Amino acid sequence: MSVNESIANGRRHLVMGLLVLGLGAPASWAQTPAEIQGALDAAYAKYKDLKEGKNADYIPALAKVDPNIYGIALVTTDGKVYTAGDVKSEVSIQSISKVFTMAKVIEEQGPEAIEKRIGVDATGMRFNSIVAVEFAQKALGGPEINPLVNPGAITATSMVNGSTRDDVWKSLLGYYSDFAGRPLGVDQEVFKSESDTNQRNQAIGYLMYAYEFIKTDPMRATDVYTEQCSVAVNAKDLAVMAGTLASAGKNPVTGKQVMKPANVPHVLAVMSTAGLYDDSGKWLYHTGLPAKSGVGGGIIAVSPGKFGIAVISPPLDGAGNSVKAQKAIADISNALGGNPYAPRAR
């Protein structure tokens, strides 16, 4: 068996494992609503005054976001919503958007489209690495990145069906809104700030076009990608989006089937291996949760068949992940038995 075949088999086992561990199963809670709310309240209080990390500043508008925003939301697969702290203030979704663009492409073209065009492997390099693209192309000989790093994400955006930019954008924003359960919009200040400073992403787009990963206008793909990162969300929006993934693609609040159940495990698998930038392995090691962070300060995490959770707090660690969000989600998941790999009581 070749190395590539072994890796592919490993990915298939991870996908099947997520299915077996609870995706699509009805929620079975040992905790009462009061205990669930108590877990959120305890995490909120524990980290409320934590002052570690700092806002992202390579996008100027993000440096101006209130660093004291701190909100937690959890949505169970039966549609109950629990919150603590500030769940109304909005931040830009940033890289969390990559999850839902990947989901959109898988829905439109099937899971093989992502695997064959982009790849589904962690790169071991920074999220905006150009070296990762060159290495995948010249040393590995093909698509060996993933849709949660910038080169793969811009390529995924280029793959969304639509004859015009407007068609693509309306399709994407509508899809995000279906996941969130309400119409979402764009933070125009962030979009302008990011558009004015995205020269590296433009270069990545052209490189992906040169290597024929992107088949359409790379500037259009980069521009749409920039706008998708500028969508404004609050903690509840993100939790409902995560809850939809936890509920086998059915929005637990609106009841709308947003994504085919069979496609959800492929999304969760990539979130598991590449969701938190350079610390994805550490996160999975300690929590077992498929997750995705964004430099706007949000993190979503999914306990398949149980709940989706989100925390917003803009100050980030050195890897680009919200400090408070990581700690709060880990505590809450531990309290509620969210780790899908943890042994179950018999």
Phi, psi and omega in degrees: 000134181284166177299316181298321178295322179296317178297315180299318178297322178298318179296319180296321179295322178296316178300312181295325178298319178296325176295312182295324185282002169141351182297126179089349178280150177295146181296136177232108190253126171279340184268148173276163175306323180295324179289322177296312178298323179297324178294319177294315181298320181294317180293321179299311182294323184295323187249004184303320185260010178293134185243024180278154176084175177210157178299149169299141180230000179286343166253110190307323182296331181289331179294339183268354181291141181300116182288350182272355175300129181206107181221145181234135174219142178226134180236122179278165183288349173263012170090008178277139184245129178238140183220159172209138178080207186274101179251014179253327180295136183258146170231170177283142186291328179051229190289347174299333178300332183301326180300316189276335169290317174303315179300320180298314180295319178298319178297318184284323191235355180093157184296333181292335181299317178291314184296320184278326182275319187250314188105167181223029182254143171296141185271337186074011181230174182300156185297336180244031183287131172275329177300323180300323179292313180298319181294316179298320184286315190264327181264324183262342172079022179169199186285096181231040172241212180201165185283001181256002167253158191303316179300317178289325181291317178295322176296317178300318178299322179294341183270349180295133182297141177157135183279338179231166176301318181298320178298314181297314184294316179298322179295314181295310183297322177296323180292315175303317182295323176297321177295319183281339180082014175201159179293127178258159179226183184252136171281102188293329178295317178294318181301315180294315181299318181288323178295326181285345187232020187259032182300324179295318178295325175299317179297319178298317179301315179294323178295318178294329175289319180298325180268007173068023168286315175269128183257350183245194181296115183292331178291322177295317180299317180293321180294315178295319178301317179298319179291322180296327178290344183264004177297135183269131181219155170249179185296323179294318177306311183295322180293322177294321177298316177293321178297328177294321175292322178294335184260032177057038174087003179257123180297117185287346180267314182268339183083002181280133175279104187272330186217144178298134180306323183294339182272340185298317181301330178294321177294314181296326180297316180290323175300323181294321186264344187216021189278334184241049176054226185288348181254020182300317180294318179298317180298311181295322180300321185268335185241330185074006187261128165302134186207166173210135177252165174218150184287356171287348177113000180264152167222135170249150175215152187233126169254100190304130180081356182240295185201161166246144182225149177216146174225139173242126172200111191298327182296131186249159171272186184294338179272354179094018181248141180303128182294307182295321183298316179300313183293316183294315180296318180299315180297314183293316179298318178298320181292329185257003181068042185279339183295115183291345180266351183290147178296144179263142176295140181251000000 
